[in-house]
Amino acid sequence: MNLRLIGIGTGVLIILSLPLAGAIARPDFAGQDDGKGSGLFSALGLSDSSRTSPTAPARPAAPEGPAAGPEQPGPVEQPRTDSRCGPELSSPHGVEAQTCILVGEGRTWGRSYYRNTSGRALDAVLTVMGPAGRTVQIRCAVGEGDEPGLCETPKEDSAGEPDSYSAVAEFAVPDDEGQLLLRSGSNAPAPGGG
């Protein structure tokens, strides 16, 4: 046999066996030996489907136990808001609206959801009426278009039961005559029947 060929074959075997010898000799400091031969796979740059690909960025390990430090707070819990809404109404002029009374954290306010497809800008006046003659009113500019919008009064401290409040939104043409196109209230319609 040719001595040269034996030398090349021996060299190739030595080069191929070095990663294997390193994988076998290297201790598992991370304690992650799962019995799947992870040392050999990682030494040869191979991975199976349950491991991170060598080209993918490694995911940081999640901290465990008491050494993890203080717990991170979760999402802030939103305070509860109760609502009482009237029916969804629409006018032949292209205005749709629904008006509600909202109550949360000891405060009460009114809100009107609307859509204006009338082809012109409108004015909305939202009025909240409460116990003992309390009234809050706000004027909102209602742009034209198919996008929904809302008009909302400021939040006021509640002065009675939620049922003692009501809201009305009026949508009108903003000119001298102020033609009323739609009136929407927070009270549910009376049950039909007779």
Secondary structure, DSSP 8 states (H G I E B T S, - for coil): --HHHHHHHHHHHHHHHHHHHHHHHS--TT----SS-HHHHHHTT---TTS--TTS--------SGGG-S-----------EEEE---EE-TTSEEEEEEEEEETTEEEEEEEEEE-SSS-EEEEEEEE-GGG-EEEEEEEE--EEEEEEEE---EE--S-GGG-EEEEEEE-SSSS--EEEEEESS-------
